[in-house]
Amino acid sequence: MVEFVFDSKPRASSAVRVIVCASNVIKCEKFCSDKELKTLKDSVKTENFKAEFGAFAGVFDGKNKIILAGTGEKPSLLDVQILGGKIYQKIKNFQNAEVLVASNAKSKISASDIACNLAFGIELGGYRFDKYFTTKKESDFPKLEKVHFCAEGEKLSAVQYNNLHSVANAVRYARDLCNEPANYLTPQVFADDIKRLEYLGLKVKILEEKQIRAEGMNMLLAVAKGSHNSPRVAVLRWEGAKKSEANEFGLVGKGVTFDSGGISLKPSTRMCEMKGDMTGSAVVVATMKAAALCKVKQNITAVVGLVENMPSGHASRPGDVVTSMSGQTVEIIDTDAEGRLVLGDCLWYLQKNFAVKNIIDVATLTGSTMRTFGFEYAGLFSNNDKLAEKLYAKGLESGEKLWRLPVTKEYDKMIDSDIADMKNLGPMNGGGITAACFLQRFVKKENAWAHLDIAGVDLDDKGHPLTPKGATAFGVRVLSKMVGCY
């Protein structure tokens, strides 16, 4: 982990210094020697540096390096975070770096906010999952250990960065969970790791298979039947509003630690990525971790269903009928449409046991949503305009973009079954919508509910300044904004 230091005095002792500016007029006498300043000004002219967002220029004398990084005149906080991720790529091979935030009279964002959001971007952009490498050389790994921030004319304090650091911690935690191989992250191991979070002040209850059966969560059990690894349900509570028993938010996550498709076996191509079919639960658990670290002043309860979907002689068959915890019956058309079965019982458990104002579930649910949006947006489905509009806005602010799709009666009737109350799979077209309609049947009409289908945005195979290749943990930032972490 990189250490961040915030104060008011430049040290100018690092091998690499970054001057973050909104103008090509370089005024940083306290940060550079006269000779360095002259060389920088020459570089600005030579490279035609205009300090536009994401523009870089710099000088390197063989020993010390100075980089100019442009923010543009009126950057958003998200712009600054993305710039931080870009800066990380410039400084990662230096042990220590120093970042000076130059003054910008035209910006509505303070220098301290710019420094904190740059650090946030560096933390997110600097993530790596190196746990299982054994033959890489030391030179193959980033060298960066410490980044020192200061601002022109403004005093910085590490306290200002606490909440952003907590959210970055949560994002990295979720990414670690999602990148973990399924032979190591079984439902039990995942549940044990969640239980460990009690040290933060979270209340955690783990339901084992016997208790799950007693609760009548038969849809979840139907998914788990084929696996040697028994299921778990984790219930996490953060009680930030001590005088109230009501929960402002109830979060539900799909935690299929490996999804083979069951008897409806998936094709082998890219099946290895199905270790990440628990991303929804990782996002929910990580959001609860962020809420605890930030000590948010409201109550939040989360329920995550942890199962492995495997084919065997014990597995559920296409055509089976199961009775859900809600009492509704479901015909299993396809055992690879398993996530909605897990979520349906978890949604009902949440509502049965807790008073919740707003319910949000998160899942890598359908290829249909992924084919609709590619890798840019997650699908947003809701029965409540106010909740949907707030999620959409927080998505834009966080960089985790959401787009709303309908859940109307025309689509809902497509999941009616000939032999049960409903079936777990509708027609091929509109599959993401009919999956959301299935979930909506397990939400009581008086409750505000939203479903985030993050299939597609859960992985990045190209690399982005804030989401290096691999698991993105999409959803932690937007949910952390929703619950008031930052």
C-alpha positions in Angstrom: 0.0 0.0 0.0 1.2 3.5 -0.8 1.4 5.9 2.1 0.0 9.4 1.6 1.3 12.5 3.5 -0.6 15.8 3.4 0.9 19.0 4.7 1.7 22.6 3.7 5.4 22.5 3.1 7.0 21.2 -0.1 10.1 19.1 0.5 11.5 18.9 -3.1 13.6 16.0 -2.1 11.8 13.3 -4.1 13.2 11.8 -7.2 9.9 12.7 -9.0 7.8 15.8 -8.5 4.4 16.4 -10.0 3.0 19.9 -10.4 -0.8 19.8 -10.9 -1.9 22.9 -12.7 -4.8 24.5 -14.7 -2.6 26.9 -16.6 0.6 26.8 -18.7 1.8 29.8 -16.7 4.1 28.0 -14.2 4.5 29.7 -10.9 6.1 27.4 -8.3 9.2 29.1 -7.1 8.9 27.4 -3.7 8.8 24.0 -5.3 11.6 24.4 -7.9 14.9 26.0 -8.2 15.4 28.9 -10.6 17.2 26.5 -13.0 14.4 23.9 -12.8 11.7 26.6 -13.3 13.4 27.9 -16.4 13.7 24.4 -17.8 10.0 23.8 -17.1 9.0 26.9 -18.9 11.1 25.9 -21.9 9.3 22.5 -21.8 5.9 24.2 -21.8 6.8 26.0 -25.0 8.5 23.1 -26.7 5.7 20.6 -25.9 2.9 23.2 -26.4 1.6 22.3 -22.9 -1.8 24.0 -22.3 -2.7 22.3 -19.0 -5.8 20.8 -20.5 -7.3 17.8 -18.6 -5.0 14.8 -18.8 -2.1 16.7 -20.5 1.4 16.0 -19.4 4.8 17.6 -19.9 8.0 17.4 -18.0 11.8 17.4 -17.7 14.2 14.8 -16.5 17.9 15.5 -15.9 18.9 11.9 -15.3 18.5 12.1 -11.6 15.4 14.2 -10.8 12.1 14.3 -12.7 9.5 17.0 -12.7 6.1 16.4 -14.4 3.5 18.9 -15.2 -0.1 17.5 -15.1 -3.0 19.5 -16.4 -6.4 19.5 -14.8 -8.2 21.9 -17.2 -9.7 25.1 -15.8 -12.9 23.7 -14.3 -12.4 20.0 -13.6 -14.9 17.9 -11.8 -13.9 15.8 -8.8 -14.2 12.7 -11.0 -11.8 14.3 -13.5 -9.3 14.8 -10.7 -9.7 11.2 -9.6 -9.0 10.0 -13.2 -6.0 12.3 -13.4 -4.7 10.7 -10.2 -4.9 7.3 -11.9 -3.0 8.7 -14.8 -0.4 10.2 -12.6 0.1 6.9 -10.8 1.3 5.4 -14.1 3.9 8.2 -14.3 5.3 7.8 -10.8 4.8 4.1 -10.0 8.5 3.3 -10.6 9.8 5.9 -8.2 10.0 5.0 -4.5 8.8 8.5 -3.3 6.9 11.2 -5.1 5.8 14.7 -4.3 2.7 16.3 -5.7 2.1 20.1 -5.6 -1.3 21.4 -6.4 -0.9 24.9 -8.0 -3.6 27.5 -7.3 -6.5 27.8 -9.8 -8.7 30.9 -9.3 -11.3 29.7 -11.8 -11.9 26.3 -10.2 -14.7 25.8 -7.6 -12.8 22.9 -6.1 -10.3 23.7 -3.3 -6.7 22.7 -3.5 -7.2 20.3 -0.6 -10.1 18.6 -2.4 -7.9 18.3 -5.5 -5.1 16.7 -3.5 -7.5 14.3 -1.8 -9.1 13.2 -5.0 -5.8 12.8 -6.7 -4.8 10.5 -3.9 -8.1 8.6 -4.3 -7.3 8.1 -8.0 -3.8 7.0 -7.2 -5.1 4.4 -4.8 -7.7 3.1 -7.2 -5.4 3.1 -10.2 -2.5 1.5 -8.3 -4.4 -1.7 -7.5 -2.8 -5.0 -8.4 -3.6 -8.6 -7.6 -0.2 -10.2 -7.2 -1.0 -12.9 -4.6 -0.3 -16.0 -6.7 2.9 -14.9 -8.5 6.0 -16.8 -7.5 8.5 -16.3 -10.3 8.2 -12.5 -10.9 11.3 -10.5 -10.2 11.3 -7.6 -7.8 11.8 -5.2 -10.8 8.5 -6.4 -12.2 6.6 -4.7 -9.3 5.8 -1.0 -8.8 8.3 0.7 -6.5 6.1 3.6 -5.2 5.9 3.7 -1.4 5.0 7.2 -0.4 3.4 10.3 -2.0 3.7 13.6 -0.3 1.0 16.2 -1.1 1.1 20.0 -0.6 -0.8 22.9 -2.0 0.1 26.4 -3.1 -1.2 28.7 -0.4 -3.3 26.2 1.5 -2.7 23.8 4.4 -3.5 20.2 3.8 -4.5 17.6 6.5 -4.7 13.8 6.3 -8.0 14.0 8.1 -9.6 15.4 5.0 -8.7 12.3 3.1 -10.1 9.8 5.7 -13.4 9.0 4.0 -12.0 8.8 0.5 -9.3 6.5 1.8 -12.0 4.3 3.4 -13.9 4.0 0.2 -10.6 3.2 -1.7 -9.9 0.5 0.9 -13.4 -0.9 0.3 -12.9 -0.9 -3.5 -9.6 -2.7 -3.2 -11.2 -5.2 -0.8 -14.0 -6.0 -3.2 -11.5 -6.4 -6.1 -9.4 -8.8 -4.0 -12.5 -10.9 -3.3 -13.5 -10.9 -7.0 -10.1 -11.8 -8.3 -9.7 -14.7 -5.8 -9.9 -18.2 -7.4 -13.0 -20.2 -6.7 -11.1 -23.1 -5.2 -9.9 -20.7 -2.4 -13.0 -18.5 -2.1 -15.8 -21.0 -1.3 -19.0 -19.9 0.3 -17.7 -20.9 3.8 -14.4 -19.1 3.3 -16.2 -16.0 2.0 -18.6 -16.1 5.0 -15.7 -16.4 7.4 -14.0 -13.4 5.9 -17.3 -11.4 6.3 -17.5 -12.5 9.9 -14.0 -11.0 10.4 -15.4 -7.5 9.6 -17.0 -7.4 13.1 -13.8 -5.7 14.2 -15.0 -2.6 12.5 -18.2 -2.5 14.6 -20.4 -4.3 12.1 -22.8 -6.9 13.4 -22.5 -10.0 11.4 -24.7 -13.1 11.5 -23.9 -16.2 9.3 -26.7 -18.6 8.5 -25.4 -22.1 7.7 -27.3 -24.7 5.6 -29.5 -26.0 8.4 -30.6 -22.5 9.4 -31.1 -21.6 5.7 -33.4 -24.6 5.3 -35.3 -23.7 8.5 -35.9 -20.2 7.0 -37.5 -21.8 3.9 -34.9 -20.3 1.5 -35.5 -23.1 -1.0 -34.6 -21.2 -4.1 -31.2 -20.5 -2.8 -30.8 -24.1 -1.7 -31.9 -25.3 -5.1 -28.9 -23.5 -6.6 -26.5 -24.9 -4.0 -27.7 -28.6 -4.2 -25.2 -29.7 -6.8 -22.1 -28.5 -5.0 -19.9 -30.2 -2.4 -19.5 -26.8 -0.8 -22.5 -25.9 1.4 -24.2 -22.5 1.1 -24.1 -19.6 3.5 -26.1 -16.5 4.0 -24.4 -13.5 5.6 -26.4 -10.7 7.3 -24.4 -7.5 8.1 -25.7 -4.6 10.1 -24.3 -1.1 10.6 -26.1 0.8 13.3 -25.1 4.4 12.7 -28.4 5.9 13.9 -28.6 4.6 17.4 -32.0 6.0 18.2 -33.8 4.3 15.3 -34.4 0.7 14.4 -35.4 1.5 10.8 -32.8 1.1 8.0 -32.3 3.8 5.5 -30.9 1.2 3.1 -31.1 -2.5 2.7 -28.5 -4.0 0.4 -28.7 -7.5 -1.2 -25.9 -9.2 -3.1 -25.6 -12.2 -5.4 -22.7 -14.4 -4.2 -22.3 -17.3 -6.6 -18.7 -18.1 -5.9 -18.5 -20.2 -9.0 -21.2 -20.5 -11.7 -20.8 -23.5 -13.9 -24.4 -23.2 -15.0 -25.4 -26.3 -13.2 -27.1 -29.0 -15.3 -27.7 -26.2 -17.9 -23.9 -26.2 -18.2 -22.2 -23.1 -19.7 -19.8 -23.3 -22.7 -16.2 -23.7 -21.6 -15.1 -20.5 -23.3 -14.4 -17.9 -20.6 -16.1 -20.1 -17.9 -13.0 -19.3 -15.8 -14.4 -15.8 -15.4 -17.4 -17.3 -13.5 -15.3 -17.1 -10.3 -16.5 -13.5 -10.4 -20.2 -14.3 -10.3 -20.1 -13.3 -6.6 -19.2 -9.7 -7.5 -22.6 -8.4 -6.4 -22.0 -9.8 -2.9 -18.5 -8.4 -2.8 -19.7 -5.0 -3.7 -22.4 -5.1 -1.0 -20.0 -6.3 1.7 -17.4 -3.8 0.7 -20.0 -1.0 0.9 -20.8 -2.1 4.4 -17.1 -2.0 5.2 -16.9 1.6 3.8 -19.9 2.6 5.8 -18.3 1.3 9.0 -14.9 2.9 8.3 -16.7 6.2 7.6 -19.0 5.8 10.5 -22.0 7.0 8.5 -24.9 8.3 10.6 -27.6 5.9 9.5 -28.6 2.3 9.8 -27.9 -0.1 6.9 -28.5 -3.8 6.7 -27.1 -6.1 4.0 -27.9 -9.7 3.1 -25.7 -11.8 0.8 -26.4 -15.3 -0.5 -23.2 -17.3 -0.9 -23.5 -20.5 -3.0 -21.7 -22.5 -5.7 -23.6 -23.6 -8.7 -22.3 -27.0 -9.9 -23.6 -30.0 -11.9 -23.9 -33.4 -10.1 -26.4 -36.1 -9.3 -27.8 -33.9 -6.5 -28.2 -30.8 -8.7 -31.5 -29.1 -9.5 -32.9 -30.1 -12.9 -34.5 -27.9 -15.5 -38.3 -28.4 -15.0 -38.1 -28.7 -11.2 -40.5 -26.6 -9.1 -39.4 -25.1 -5.8 -41.3 -23.1 -3.1 -39.5 -19.8 -2.3 -39.2 -18.3 1.2 -42.1 -15.9 0.2 -44.4 -18.9 -0.4 -44.5 -18.3 -4.2 -43.6 -21.3 -6.4 -41.0 -21.2 -9.2 -40.5 -23.5 -12.1 -36.7 -23.8 -12.9 -36.5 -23.5 -16.7 -32.7 -23.1 -16.7 -30.3 -23.8 -13.9 -28.0 -21.2 -15.3 -30.6 -18.5 -14.4 -29.6 -19.1 -10.8 -28.7 -15.6 -9.5 -32.3 -14.4 -9.4 -33.2 -17.5 -7.2 -30.5 -16.6 -4.7 -31.5 -12.9 -4.7 -35.3 -13.6 -4.4 -34.9 -15.4 -1.1 -32.4 -12.9 0.2 -34.7 -10.0 -0.7 -37.6 -11.7 1.2 -35.4 -12.5 4.2 -34.4 -8.8 4.4 -38.0 -7.5 4.3 -39.3 -10.2 6.7 -36.7 -9.4 9.4 -35.9 -5.7 9.1 -37.7 -2.4 8.5 -36.0 -0.9 5.4 -36.8 2.3 3.5 -34.8 1.7 0.3 -33.7 -1.7 -1.0 -30.9 -2.0 -3.6 -29.7 -5.4 -4.9 -26.5 -5.9 -6.9 -25.7 -8.8 -9.2 -23.9 -9.9 -12.3 -27.2 -11.2 -13.5 -27.7 -11.4 -17.3 -25.7 -11.4 -20.5 -28.7 -9.5 -22.0 -27.9 -6.4 -20.0 -24.2 -6.7 -20.9 -25.1 -7.0 -24.6 -27.2 -3.9 -24.3 -24.7 -1.6 -22.6 -21.3 -3.3 -23.3 -18.8 -2.2 -20.7 -19.9 1.4 -20.2 -23.1 1.3 -18.1 -24.8 -1.0 -15.6 -28.5 -1.7 -15.9 -30.7 0.1 -13.4 -34.2 -1.2 -12.7 -36.6 0.3 -10.1 -40.1 0.6 -8.9 -39.4 4.0 -7.4 -38.6 7.1 -9.5 -37.0 9.0 -6.6 -34.6 6.2 -5.7 -33.7 5.6 -9.4 -33.0 9.3 -10.0 -30.7 9.5 -7.0 -28.8 6.3 -8.1 -28.4 7.7 -11.6 -27.0 11.0 -10.3 -24.6 9.3 -7.9 -23.5 7.0 -10.7 -22.5 10.0 -12.8 -20.6 11.6 -9.8 -18.8 8.4 -9.0 -17.9 7.4 -12.5 -20.0 4.2 -12.2 -22.7 5.0 -14.8 -26.2 3.6 -14.6 -29.0 3.6 -17.1 -32.6 2.8 -16.3 -34.6 0.2 -18.0 -38.4 -0.6 -17.5 -39.9 -3.3 -15.3 -43.5 -3.2 -16.6 -46.4 -5.6 -16.6 -45.9 -6.4 -20.3 -42.5 -7.8 -19.4 -43.6 -9.3 -16.1 -46.2 -11.6 -17.7 -43.4 -13.2 -19.8 -42.3 -15.1 -16.7 -45.6 -16.6 -15.9 -45.4 -20.4 -15.7 -47.9 -23.0 -16.9 -47.4 -25.1 -13.8 -46.2 -22.7 -11.1 -46.5 -19.0 -10.0 -43.6 -18.1 -12.2 -40.6 -19.4 -14.1 -37.0 -18.3 -13.6 -36.4 -17.5 -17.3 -38.4 -15.6 -19.8 -37.7 -15.3 -23.6 -34.3 -14.6 -24.9 -35.2 -11.0 -25.9 -35.4 -8.6 -23.0 -33.7 -11.1 -20.7 -32.3 -8.4 -18.3 -35.7 -6.9 -17.9 -37.6 -10.1 -17.3 -34.9 -11.1 -14.7 -35.6 -7.8 -12.9 -39.3 -8.5 -13.1 -38.6 -11.8 -11.4 -36.9 -10.0 -8.6 -39.6 -7.5 -8.3 -42.1 -10.3 -7.4 -40.1 -10.7 -4.2 -40.3 -7.0 -3.2 -43.3 -5.9 -1.2 -45.2 -3.2 -3.0 -44.7 -0.6 -0.2 -40.9 -0.8 -0.5 -38.7 1.3 -2.7 -36.4 -1.0 -4.6 -33.7 -0.9 -7.2 -31.8 -3.6 -9.0 -28.3 -3.0 -10.4 -27.2 -5.5 -13.1 -23.5 -5.1 -13.3 -22.7 -7.9 -15.8 -20.2 -6.5 -18.2 -18.9 -3.6 -16.0 -17.6 -6.0 -13.4 -14.5 -6.8 -15.4 -12.1 -4.6 -17.4 -9.8 -6.3 -19.9 -8.3 -3.1 -21.3 -7.5 -1.1 -18.2 -8.8 2.3 -17.2 -7.0 4.9 -15.0 -9.2 4.0 -12.0 -9.8 0.3 -12.9 -6.7 -1.7 -13.9 -7.3 -5.0 -15.7 -9.4 -7.5 -13.9 -12.2 -7.0 -11.4 -13.4 -3.5 -11.2 -15.6 -3.7 -8.0 -18.2 -1.6 -10.0 -20.9 -0.5 -7.5 -18.8 0.2 -4.4 -18.3 3.8 -5.3 -21.9 4.6 -6.3 -23.3 2.7 -3.3 -20.8 4.4 -0.9 -22.1 7.7 -2.3 -25.7 6.6 -1.7 -25.1 5.7 1.9 -23.2 8.9 2.6 -19.5 7.8 2.8 -18.3 10.6 0.6 
